[in-house]
Amino acid sequence: MRAALFGLGLTLTMTTSALAQAPVIRHQNGTSPDQVLFQIPSTDIRCDGEAVQPTYSDDLRVETTGPSRPNRAAVSLSFSVDDTGRTFDIRVPQAATLGPIPVIIPTDIASQHEQAALAAWRFDGPRRDCTLTIRYAFKPLIEATTGDLLRYFAVTRTRGLIRDAVAARLAGPDANCGGERRGGRAPRVVSYPDYKIGQRPPPGGRSWTVVRWGVDADGRSVDVETLGSSGDTAFDAETRRALSETVVEGGAPLKGCVFNFYRNGENLPAPVMQQTSDDPLQNCPPEVGARFQARATPETYPQAFRDRGIEGWARVRFDLASWGEVGNVGVIDAQPAAAFGDGGIRVVRTSRADSGFDAGIRCVAPVRYVLSHSPGDVASPTSDNAAD
């Protein structure tokens, strides 16, 4: 008998404003910016023991830590590559065992952001037994390069004192634009870039550009320049054009206004959910499925994947008592990354079921994560108003 499945769907409807602001979070670290250490990532990728390079990748986040935690172990993720070059089976490697003695690999637990980034990368496929290792160099703010600061400003996308300090470094020594958008001047004419210009990232991918400019006494933009970007020169030029045509209220000239635009690929659909194999220990009558009611909320969708428009699924196994209590919840499989399994567990654990005569043993619920909107392209002033 093939394992019984309950048809649970998780579909999230997100508004445009929610999508525009989703990737920006407020940094709650109370450490002074002068004491912060930036964690600059570098990567090493191997498949079957050989070094490989992705055909597409985007920048990893630059995280921060306080002076009392100057070390972070390397982060490792195992993965595979399918025939199309897409990554799947993204997992945090488990501790290896040699006889009775476990061998613990000294790696930090990979965050959702690292899993989501790898899910968007592409390789020549197919490949198996692949590992992404991320190592970190630590730098105080004063030693961070312009490239380090740009990655924090445009990719990490936090708000707070650290971001303000980074923006001030990028603005230059004579800047007077301040942290408020356009120096606090009310706009008279606002021009936005055409996001169809240039090369859009592949599904799930991201690109960015950071622009610096001044404002003359008449409120017109001057000295517009690209400080850095992910490499799309056509889109860089388009963002400079948009800012050059933007006019604000006149007044004292401003210098060192900084802003970043970013662009997302289309939604990346979930891999195909394969048929389940037989489970001889399963005893899950159909009436149990009729009683089970899934409770899915936006919070159960892994945030880093939602921000990138990456869909996924999890196949979750659980028991159901006759009085309706859910227990013994575990993940059978999750694609394209383990983070969807974590979300699937939360969905099933917070679900409910009516009481009945029969209990369910090793029931299986497929939880699908489907987005009804693409993350789209963002030039909204609300996304970065703490730093431009």
C-alpha positions as CSV (number, residue, x, y, z in Angstrom):
1,M,0.0,0.0,0.0
2,R,1.4,3.4,-1.0
3,A,1.7,5.9,1.9
4,A,-1.5,8.0,2.2
5,L,-1.2,11.7,1.7
6,F,-3.3,14.5,2.9
7,G,-3.7,17.3,0.4
8,L,-2.6,20.4,2.3
9,G,-1.9,23.5,0.4
10,L,-0.1,26.7,1.6
11,T,-0.7,29.7,-0.7
12,L,0.2,33.1,0.5
13,T,-1.2,36.3,-1.0
14,M,1.1,39.3,-0.5
15,T,0.4,42.9,-1.3
16,T,2.8,45.0,-3.4
17,S,3.7,47.1,-0.4
18,A,4.5,44.0,1.7
19,L,6.8,42.7,-1.0
20,A,8.6,46.0,-1.3
21,Q,9.4,46.2,2.3
22,A,9.9,42.5,3.1
23,P,13.7,42.3,2.6
24,V,14.4,45.2,5.0
25,I,14.7,44.5,8.7
26,R,15.6,46.7,11.7
27,H,18.9,45.9,13.3
28,Q,18.4,45.5,17.1
29,N,22.0,45.1,18.0
30,G,22.9,47.6,20.7
31,T,26.6,47.5,19.9
32,S,28.1,50.9,18.8
33,P,28.9,50.9,15.1
34,D,32.6,51.6,15.9
35,Q,32.7,48.3,17.9
36,V,30.9,46.2,15.3
37,L,32.8,43.5,13.4
38,F,31.7,42.8,9.8
39,Q,31.6,39.1,8.9
40,I,32.8,39.1,5.2
41,P,31.9,35.8,3.5
42,S,34.0,33.9,1.0
43,T,33.0,30.6,-0.6
44,D,34.5,27.3,-1.6
45,I,32.3,24.8,-3.6
46,R,33.2,21.2,-4.3
47,C,31.3,18.4,-6.0
48,D,32.7,14.9,-5.7
49,G,35.8,16.4,-4.2
50,E,36.5,18.7,-7.1
51,A,36.3,22.5,-7.0
52,V,33.4,23.9,-9.1
53,Q,32.1,27.4,-9.9
54,P,28.5,28.4,-10.3
55,T,27.3,29.7,-13.7
56,Y,25.1,32.1,-11.7
57,S,25.5,33.4,-8.2
58,D,24.6,36.5,-6.3
59,D,26.1,38.2,-3.3
60,L,25.8,36.7,0.2
61,R,24.9,38.9,3.1
62,V,27.5,40.6,5.2
63,E,26.5,40.0,8.8
64,T,27.8,41.8,11.9
65,T,28.8,40.7,15.4
66,G,30.0,42.4,18.6
67,P,33.6,42.5,19.9
68,S,32.9,39.8,22.4
69,R,32.2,37.3,19.5
70,P,35.1,37.8,17.1
71,N,35.0,34.3,15.7
72,R,32.4,32.4,13.6
73,A,33.0,28.9,12.4
74,A,32.6,28.1,8.8
75,V,29.1,27.3,7.5
76,S,28.6,24.2,5.3
77,L,25.6,23.2,3.1
78,S,25.4,20.0,1.2
79,F,23.4,20.0,-2.1
80,S,22.8,18.4,-5.5
81,V,22.4,19.8,-8.9
82,D,19.7,18.6,-11.4
83,D,19.9,18.3,-15.2
84,T,18.9,21.9,-15.6
85,G,21.6,23.3,-13.3
86,R,19.2,24.0,-10.5
87,T,20.2,23.2,-6.9
88,F,18.1,21.0,-4.6
89,D,18.5,18.8,-1.5
90,I,20.1,21.8,0.3
91,R,20.9,20.5,3.8
92,V,23.0,21.3,6.8
93,P,25.4,18.3,6.9
94,Q,24.9,15.9,9.8
95,A,27.6,14.7,12.1
96,A,29.4,11.8,10.6
97,T,29.9,8.6,12.6
98,L,33.0,6.4,12.6
99,G,32.2,3.3,14.5
100,P,30.8,4.2,18.0
101,I,32.5,7.6,18.0
102,P,30.6,10.5,16.3
103,V,32.8,12.9,14.3
104,I,31.5,16.5,14.8
105,I,32.1,18.8,11.9
106,P,32.8,22.3,13.4
107,T,30.5,24.4,11.3
108,D,27.9,27.0,12.3
109,I,24.2,26.3,11.5
110,A,23.5,27.8,8.1
111,S,20.8,30.5,8.2
112,Q,17.8,30.7,5.9
113,H,19.5,33.4,4.0
114,E,22.4,31.2,3.0
115,Q,20.1,28.3,2.0
116,A,17.9,30.7,0.0
117,A,20.9,32.2,-1.8
118,L,22.2,28.7,-2.8
119,A,18.7,27.7,-4.0
120,A,18.9,30.6,-6.5
121,W,22.4,29.7,-7.8
122,R,23.0,27.7,-11.0
123,F,25.6,25.2,-11.9
124,D,26.5,22.9,-14.8
125,G,24.5,19.8,-14.0
126,P,23.8,17.2,-13.0
127,R,26.1,16.9,-10.0
128,R,25.9,15.0,-6.7
129,D,27.8,15.1,-3.4
130,C,28.3,18.9,-3.5
131,T,29.3,21.1,-0.5
132,L,29.2,24.9,-0.2
133,T,31.6,26.1,2.6
134,I,31.3,29.7,3.7
135,R,34.2,31.1,5.7
136,Y,34.3,34.5,7.3
137,A,36.9,37.3,7.7
138,F,36.2,39.8,10.4
139,K,36.8,43.6,10.0
140,P,35.8,46.6,12.1
141,L,33.9,49.4,10.3
142,I,37.1,51.5,10.0
143,E,38.9,48.7,8.1
144,A,35.9,47.7,5.9
145,T,36.5,48.2,2.2
146,T,34.1,50.1,-0.1
147,G,33.1,46.7,-1.5
148,D,32.4,45.3,2.0
149,L,30.2,48.4,2.8
150,L,28.3,48.2,-0.4
151,R,27.4,44.5,0.2
152,Y,26.2,45.4,3.7
153,F,24.2,48.4,2.4
154,A,22.7,46.8,-0.6
155,V,22.5,43.0,0.2
156,T,22.1,42.7,4.0
157,R,19.5,45.6,4.0
158,T,19.1,46.3,7.7
159,R,18.0,49.5,9.3
160,G,19.5,51.1,12.3
161,L,22.7,52.7,13.6
162,I,25.1,50.3,11.8
163,R,23.4,50.9,8.4
164,D,23.5,54.7,9.1
165,A,27.2,54.5,9.8
166,V,27.8,52.5,6.6
167,A,25.7,55.0,4.6
168,A,27.8,57.9,6.1
169,R,31.0,56.1,4.9
170,L,29.6,55.7,1.4
171,A,28.4,59.2,1.3
172,G,31.9,60.7,1.7
173,P,33.6,63.0,4.1
174,D,31.9,66.2,3.0
175,A,28.4,64.8,2.8
176,N,25.5,66.8,4.3
177,C,22.5,65.0,2.8
178,G,21.7,63.2,6.1
179,G,19.8,60.1,6.8
180,E,16.5,61.3,5.6
181,R,15.5,60.7,2.0
182,R,16.7,63.5,-0.4
183,G,18.0,65.4,2.6
184,G,14.5,65.8,3.9
185,R,13.4,67.8,0.8
186,A,10.0,67.3,-0.6
187,P,10.1,66.0,-4.1
188,R,8.8,68.0,-7.1
189,V,9.6,65.5,-9.8
190,V,10.4,61.8,-9.2
191,S,11.7,59.6,-11.9
192,Y,11.9,55.8,-11.5
193,P,14.1,53.5,-13.6
194,D,12.7,51.2,-16.2
195,Y,13.3,47.8,-14.8
196,K,13.0,46.2,-18.2
197,I,16.3,47.7,-19.2
198,G,19.3,45.4,-18.7
199,Q,19.3,41.8,-17.8
200,R,16.9,40.6,-15.1
201,P,18.3,38.0,-12.7
202,P,17.2,34.4,-13.1
203,P,14.2,33.1,-11.0
204,G,15.0,33.5,-7.3
205,G,18.0,35.7,-8.0
206,R,18.8,39.3,-7.1
207,S,20.8,42.2,-8.4
208,W,21.5,45.6,-7.0
209,T,23.1,49.0,-7.7
210,V,24.0,51.8,-5.2
211,V,24.0,55.4,-6.5
212,R,25.4,58.6,-4.9
213,W,24.5,62.2,-6.0
214,G,24.2,65.8,-4.9
215,V,21.4,68.4,-5.1
216,D,22.0,72.0,-6.3
217,A,20.3,75.1,-5.0
218,D,17.4,74.7,-7.5
219,G,16.8,71.1,-6.2
220,R,18.2,69.3,-9.3
221,S,20.3,66.2,-9.0
222,V,24.0,66.7,-9.8
223,D,27.1,64.6,-9.9
224,V,25.2,61.3,-10.1
225,E,27.5,58.3,-10.0
226,T,27.3,54.5,-9.4
227,L,29.2,53.6,-6.3
228,G,28.9,49.8,-7.0
229,S,26.6,47.2,-8.3
230,S,26.2,43.5,-9.0
231,G,27.4,44.1,-12.5
232,D,24.5,45.0,-14.8
233,T,25.9,48.2,-16.4
234,A,22.8,48.9,-18.5
235,F,20.6,49.0,-15.4
236,D,23.3,51.0,-13.6
237,A,23.0,53.6,-16.3
238,E,19.2,53.6,-16.1
239,T,19.2,54.2,-12.4
240,R,21.6,57.2,-12.9
241,R,19.2,58.5,-15.6
242,A,16.2,58.2,-13.2
243,L,18.0,60.1,-10.4
244,S,19.3,62.8,-12.8
245,E,15.7,63.6,-13.7
246,T,14.5,63.7,-10.1
247,V,13.9,67.3,-8.7
248,V,13.3,68.2,-5.1
249,E,12.6,71.5,-3.3
250,G,15.4,74.1,-3.6
251,G,17.6,75.3,-0.8
252,A,21.2,74.9,0.4
253,P,23.1,72.5,-1.9
254,L,23.4,68.9,-0.7
255,K,26.2,66.4,-1.2
256,G,26.5,62.7,-0.5
257,C,22.9,61.4,-1.0
258,V,23.0,57.6,-1.2
259,F,20.4,55.1,-2.3
260,N,20.2,51.6,-3.6
261,F,17.9,50.0,-6.1
262,Y,17.5,46.3,-6.4
263,R,15.8,43.9,-8.8
264,N,14.5,40.4,-8.4
265,G,14.0,37.6,-10.8
266,E,10.6,35.9,-11.3
267,N,9.3,33.4,-8.9
268,L,11.3,30.1,-8.8
269,P,8.7,27.3,-8.8
270,A,9.1,24.4,-6.4
271,P,10.7,21.2,-7.7
272,V,8.3,18.4,-8.6
273,M,7.1,16.5,-5.5
274,Q,7.8,12.9,-6.2
275,Q,5.5,10.0,-5.3
276,T,6.0,8.6,-1.8
277,S,7.3,5.1,-1.2
278,D,5.4,2.4,0.6
279,D,5.4,2.6,4.4
280,P,4.5,-0.8,6.0
281,L,4.2,0.8,9.4
282,Q,1.6,3.3,8.4
283,N,-1.9,3.1,9.7
284,C,-3.7,6.2,8.6
285,P,-7.5,5.7,7.8
286,P,-9.1,8.1,5.3
287,E,-11.4,9.5,8.0
288,V,-8.3,10.8,9.8
289,G,-7.5,12.9,6.8
290,A,-11.1,14.3,6.8
291,R,-10.7,15.4,10.4
292,F,-7.3,17.0,10.0
293,Q,-7.3,20.8,9.5
294,A,-4.1,22.5,8.6
295,R,-3.3,26.0,9.9
296,A,-0.9,27.8,7.6
297,T,0.1,31.5,8.2
298,P,2.6,33.7,6.4
299,E,5.0,33.2,9.3
300,T,5.3,29.6,8.4
301,Y,6.8,30.5,5.0
302,P,10.6,30.7,5.3
303,Q,11.1,34.5,5.1
304,A,14.4,34.5,3.1
305,F,12.8,32.3,0.5
306,R,9.6,34.4,0.4
307,D,11.7,37.5,-0.1
308,R,13.4,35.9,-3.2
309,G,10.2,34.4,-4.6
310,I,11.4,30.8,-4.1
311,E,8.6,28.2,-3.7
312,G,9.0,24.8,-2.1
313,W,7.4,22.0,-0.3
314,A,7.7,19.6,2.6
315,R,6.4,16.1,3.2
316,V,5.7,15.8,6.9
317,R,4.9,12.7,8.9
318,F,2.9,12.7,12.1
319,D,0.6,10.7,14.4
320,L,-2.9,11.8,15.2
321,A,-4.6,10.7,18.5
322,S,-8.3,9.8,18.5
323,W,-9.0,12.9,20.6
324,G,-7.3,15.1,17.9
325,E,-3.8,15.7,19.3
326,V,-1.0,15.9,16.8
327,G,2.3,14.2,17.8
328,N,5.6,12.6,16.6
329,V,6.0,15.2,13.8
330,G,9.0,14.8,11.5
331,V,10.1,15.7,8.0
332,I,10.4,13.0,5.4
333,D,11.6,15.3,2.6
334,A,11.7,19.0,1.9
335,Q,12.7,20.8,-1.4
336,P,14.6,22.7,-2.5
337,A,16.0,23.2,1.0
338,A,15.7,22.0,4.5
339,A,14.2,25.3,5.6
340,F,10.9,24.3,4.1
341,G,10.9,21.2,6.3
342,D,11.2,23.5,9.3
343,G,8.2,25.5,8.2
344,G,6.2,22.3,7.4
345,I,6.8,21.0,10.9
346,R,5.4,24.3,12.3
347,V,2.3,24.0,10.0
348,V,1.5,20.5,11.2
349,R,2.3,21.1,14.9
350,T,-0.1,24.1,15.0
351,S,-2.9,22.3,13.1
352,R,-5.9,20.8,14.7
353,A,-8.2,17.8,14.2
354,D,-11.6,16.9,15.4
355,S,-11.9,13.9,17.7
356,G,-13.0,10.6,16.3
357,F,-12.9,6.9,16.7
358,D,-9.7,6.2,14.9
359,A,-6.1,7.3,15.5
360,G,-3.6,7.9,12.7
361,I,-0.1,6.4,12.7
362,R,2.6,7.8,10.5
363,C,0.2,9.9,8.4
364,V,1.8,12.1,5.8
365,A,0.9,15.6,4.9
366,P,2.5,17.4,1.9
367,V,2.8,21.1,2.7
368,R,3.2,23.3,-0.4
369,Y,4.6,26.8,-0.4
370,V,3.2,28.8,-3.3
371,L,3.4,32.5,-3.9
372,S,0.7,34.3,-5.8
373,H,2.9,37.4,-6.5
374,S,6.5,37.8,-7.7
375,P,8.8,39.9,-5.4
376,G,9.1,42.3,-8.4
377,D,11.4,45.2,-8.7
378,V,11.8,47.8,-5.9
379,A,12.5,51.5,-6.1
380,S,10.2,52.3,-3.2
381,P,11.5,55.1,-0.9
382,T,10.1,53.2,2.0
383,S,12.5,50.3,1.5
384,D,15.7,52.3,2.4
385,N,14.5,55.6,3.9
386,A,16.8,55.3,6.9
387,A,19.9,55.6,4.8
388,D,19.5,57.7,1.6
